[in-house]
């Protein structure tokens, strides 16, 4: 079973949920999760919780306890917030390269599913008739303690965007497309190093080539330890083929470490 996770405290999440139910034939079931009705379409369930999703560590275990199954993948339908209030459609995997400031544990990463995030990026880009930014975000915030693959897909970055019906429609259609296609997708998978939070070079590469990114370690978390880079590779559900470095957007110690690690592990090293 595939899970789309939503929360009552997030207006973008509720917008996306509404469009999924309206446009894609989800039906209310007799199941209850966290006190809320569960909706189903084939092997996909929409679950709703009552608090911020970034703090929901061990959600996969909660699903198993309450509903009796371990999810194949969890898609978090969410808002994105930024001071710049940049209208955006974004996707990323969760985890903390250092201290856990917003959910999850210190130096702990969720399991990335690069093909799902790349398909999300491509579909949002295709459907984007709003003129908004479409991009990856770097790995950040919780939950980090999940033992099944997951990713966030978000409407940003202020209430004006969160409640926009067209944005909800785009994300809802993208989620369905991703869940129907990610298992048969074939991409080269890369660990991303460097750049800003919105990963402009990684986003451009993913849109213009066959590269799909899992975890992305932006410049502001550098230096990143060898152990954390190994963890990022291990916490990727698909085989990692390459380490990609935004060279100018990385600190010297980390980019040299990335180069040596790629050679050590027999991975392609891509310097951009």
C-alpha positions as CSV (number, residue, x, y, z in Angstrom):
1,X,0.0,0.0,0.0
2,X,1.1,3.5,-0.8
3,X,0.4,6.4,1.6
4,X,-0.3,10.0,1.0
5,X,0.1,11.8,4.3
6,X,-1.8,15.0,5.1
7,X,-2.4,17.1,8.2
8,X,-5.3,19.3,9.4
9,X,-2.9,22.0,10.6
10,X,-1.6,22.7,7.1
11,X,-3.7,24.7,4.6
12,X,-1.7,23.5,1.6
13,X,-2.0,19.9,2.8
14,X,-5.8,20.2,3.1
15,X,-5.9,21.9,-0.4
16,X,-4.0,19.0,-1.9
17,X,-6.1,16.4,-0.1
18,X,-9.3,18.1,-1.3
19,X,-8.1,18.0,-5.0
20,X,-7.1,14.3,-4.7
21,X,-10.5,13.4,-3.4
22,X,-12.4,15.6,-5.9
23,X,-10.4,14.7,-9.0
24,X,-9.0,11.2,-8.5
25,X,-11.8,9.1,-7.1
26,X,-10.7,8.5,-3.5
27,X,-13.4,7.2,-1.3
28,X,-13.9,7.4,2.4
29,X,-13.4,4.0,4.1
30,X,-14.3,2.7,7.6
31,X,-10.6,2.8,8.7
32,X,-9.5,5.5,11.1
33,X,-6.0,6.9,11.5
34,X,-5.1,9.3,14.3
35,X,-8.9,9.8,14.7
36,X,-9.5,10.8,11.1
37,X,-11.2,9.0,8.2
38,X,-8.9,7.1,5.7
39,X,-9.6,7.6,2.0
40,X,-8.7,4.9,-0.6
41,X,-8.1,4.6,-4.3
42,X,-6.8,1.2,-5.3
43,X,-3.7,0.5,-3.4
44,X,-3.2,4.2,-2.3
45,X,-4.5,5.6,1.0
46,X,-4.8,9.2,2.1
47,X,-4.1,9.5,5.8
48,X,-4.6,12.6,7.9
49,X,-3.1,13.5,11.3
50,X,-3.7,16.4,13.6
51,X,-0.2,17.9,14.1
52,X,2.8,19.0,12.1
53,X,4.1,16.2,9.9
54,X,7.8,17.2,10.3
55,X,7.7,15.8,13.9
56,X,6.1,12.5,13.0
57,X,9.1,10.2,13.5
58,X,8.2,6.5,13.2
59,X,5.1,7.2,11.2
60,X,5.6,4.0,9.3
61,X,5.3,2.1,12.6
62,X,2.2,4.1,13.6
63,X,0.6,3.0,10.3
64,X,1.5,-0.6,11.0
65,X,0.0,-0.4,14.5
66,X,-3.2,1.4,13.5
67,X,-3.9,-0.1,10.1
68,X,-2.0,-3.3,10.0
69,X,0.4,-2.8,7.1
70,X,3.8,-1.4,6.4
71,X,3.6,1.3,3.7
72,X,5.6,0.9,0.5
73,X,6.2,4.6,0.2
74,X,5.0,7.7,2.0
75,X,4.3,11.0,0.2
76,X,4.0,14.0,2.5
77,X,1.6,16.6,0.9
78,X,2.7,19.8,2.6
79,X,3.2,23.6,2.7
80,X,6.5,25.2,2.2
81,X,7.3,28.4,4.1
82,X,10.0,31.0,3.4
83,X,10.7,34.6,4.4
84,X,10.9,35.6,0.8
85,X,7.4,34.2,0.2
86,X,8.6,32.8,-3.1
87,X,5.7,31.1,-5.0
88,X,7.1,27.6,-5.6
89,X,6.3,23.9,-6.1
90,X,9.0,21.9,-4.4
91,X,10.1,18.3,-3.5
92,X,12.7,16.9,-1.2
93,X,13.6,14.1,1.2
94,X,13.9,14.7,4.9
95,X,16.7,14.4,7.4
96,X,19.3,16.4,9.4
97,X,22.9,16.8,8.3
98,X,23.6,18.2,11.8
99,X,21.4,19.4,14.6
100,X,17.7,18.6,14.4
101,X,16.0,22.0,14.7
102,X,12.7,21.1,13.1
103,X,11.9,17.4,13.8
104,X,13.8,14.2,13.4
105,X,17.1,13.3,15.1
106,X,20.6,14.9,14.9
107,X,22.6,13.6,12.0
108,X,19.9,11.2,10.8
109,X,18.4,10.9,7.3
110,X,15.2,9.4,6.0
111,X,15.3,7.0,3.1
112,X,15.3,8.8,-0.3
113,X,13.5,7.6,-3.4
114,X,15.2,9.5,-6.2
115,X,13.0,8.3,-9.0
116,X,9.9,9.5,-7.2
117,X,11.3,13.0,-6.6
118,X,12.6,13.3,-10.1
119,X,9.2,12.3,-11.6
120,X,7.6,14.8,-9.2
121,X,10.0,17.5,-10.4
122,X,9.3,16.7,-14.1
123,X,5.6,16.6,-13.7
124,X,5.3,19.8,-11.7
125,X,7.5,21.5,-14.3
126,X,5.2,20.2,-17.1
127,X,2.0,21.2,-15.4
128,X,3.2,24.6,-14.0
129,X,1.0,27.2,-15.7
130,X,1.3,29.5,-12.7
131,X,4.8,30.9,-13.6
132,X,6.1,29.7,-10.2
133,X,9.5,28.2,-9.4
134,X,9.7,24.4,-9.6
135,X,12.7,22.9,-7.8
136,X,14.3,20.4,-5.4
137,X,15.0,21.5,-1.9
138,X,18.0,20.3,0.0
139,X,17.6,17.5,2.6
140,X,16.2,19.2,5.7
141,X,13.8,18.9,8.7
142,X,12.0,15.8,10.0
143,X,10.9,13.2,10.1
144,X,14.1,11.3,9.9
145,X,13.2,8.1,11.7
146,X,11.3,6.3,8.9
147,X,12.2,2.8,7.6
148,X,10.3,3.1,4.3
149,X,11.1,5.5,1.5
150,X,9.4,8.9,1.7
151,X,9.4,12.4,0.2
152,X,7.8,15.8,0.7
153,X,6.0,17.6,-2.1
154,X,5.1,21.2,-1.2
155,X,3.2,24.4,-2.2
156,X,5.2,27.5,-1.2
157,X,5.6,29.8,0.3
158,X,2.8,31.8,2.0
159,X,-0.9,31.4,2.7
160,X,-1.8,33.1,-0.6
161,X,-0.1,30.2,-2.4
162,X,-1.1,27.4,0.0
163,X,-4.8,27.8,-0.6
164,X,-4.6,28.4,-4.4
165,X,-6.8,25.8,-6.1
166,X,-4.6,25.4,-9.2
167,X,-1.6,24.7,-7.0
168,X,-3.5,22.0,-5.2
169,X,-4.6,20.5,-8.5
170,X,-1.0,20.5,-9.8
171,X,0.4,18.7,-6.8
172,X,-2.5,16.2,-6.6
173,X,-2.0,15.2,-10.3
174,X,1.7,15.0,-9.7
175,X,1.4,12.7,-6.7
176,X,-0.9,10.3,-8.6
177,X,1.5,10.3,-11.6
178,X,4.5,9.6,-9.4
179,X,2.9,6.8,-7.5
180,X,1.8,5.2,-10.7
181,X,5.2,5.4,-12.4
182,X,8.1,5.6,-10.0
183,X,8.6,1.8,-9.7
184,X,9.3,1.4,-13.5
185,X,11.4,4.6,-13.9
186,X,15.0,4.2,-14.8
187,X,17.4,7.0,-14.0
188,X,21.0,7.5,-13.0
189,X,20.9,8.2,-9.3
190,X,23.2,10.8,-7.7
191,X,24.0,12.1,-4.2
192,X,24.0,15.9,-4.5
193,X,26.6,18.1,-2.8
194,X,26.6,21.9,-2.6
195,X,24.6,24.9,-3.8
196,X,21.8,26.7,-2.0
197,X,18.8,25.4,-0.3
198,X,16.7,25.4,-3.5
199,X,19.4,23.4,-5.3
200,X,19.3,25.3,-8.6
201,X,22.1,23.3,-10.3
202,X,20.7,19.9,-9.2
203,X,17.2,21.0,-10.3
204,X,18.5,22.0,-13.7
205,X,20.5,18.8,-14.2
206,X,17.4,16.7,-13.2
207,X,15.2,18.6,-15.6
208,X,17.7,18.4,-18.5
209,X,19.3,15.0,-18.1
210,X,18.7,11.5,-16.8
211,X,20.1,12.3,-13.3
212,X,17.8,11.8,-10.4
213,X,18.9,13.1,-7.0
214,X,18.4,11.6,-3.6
215,X,19.9,13.4,-0.6
216,X,21.3,16.9,-1.2
217,X,23.8,18.5,1.2
218,X,23.8,22.2,0.5
219,X,26.7,24.5,1.2
220,X,25.3,25.9,4.5
221,X,25.7,22.4,6.1
222,X,29.3,22.0,5.1
223,X,31.6,20.6,6.2
224,X,29.9,17.2,5.9
225,X,31.6,14.2,7.4
226,X,32.5,11.1,5.5
227,X,30.2,9.1,7.7
228,X,27.3,11.3,6.8
229,X,27.9,11.0,3.1
230,X,28.1,7.2,3.5
231,X,24.8,7.4,5.4
232,X,23.2,9.4,2.6
233,X,24.2,6.8,0.1
234,X,23.0,3.9,2.3
235,X,19.7,5.8,3.0
236,X,18.8,5.8,-0.6
237,X,16.3,3.2,-1.8
238,X,17.9,2.9,-5.3
239,X,21.5,2.2,-6.2
240,X,23.5,5.4,-6.2
241,X,25.6,5.7,-9.4
242,X,27.3,9.1,-8.9
243,X,28.3,11.9,-6.6
244,X,27.5,15.3,-8.0
245,X,29.2,18.4,-6.8
246,X,28.2,22.0,-7.4
247,X,31.9,22.9,-7.2
248,X,31.7,26.7,-6.7
249,X,28.7,26.1,-4.3
250,X,30.7,23.8,-2.0
251,X,33.3,24.3,0.7
252,X,36.8,22.9,-0.2
253,X,36.9,20.2,2.4
254,X,33.6,18.8,1.5
255,X,34.1,18.9,-2.3
256,X,37.5,17.1,-2.0
257,X,36.0,14.5,0.3
258,X,33.2,13.9,-2.2
259,X,35.7,13.4,-5.0
260,X,37.8,11.0,-3.0
261,X,34.8,9.1,-1.8
262,X,33.4,8.7,-5.3
263,X,36.8,7.2,-6.4
264,X,36.9,5.0,-3.4
265,X,33.4,3.6,-4.0
266,X,33.7,3.3,-7.7
267,X,31.0,6.0,-8.4
268,X,31.0,8.5,-11.2
269,X,32.2,11.9,-10.0
270,X,30.3,14.8,-11.6
271,X,31.8,18.3,-11.1
272,X,29.5,21.1,-12.2
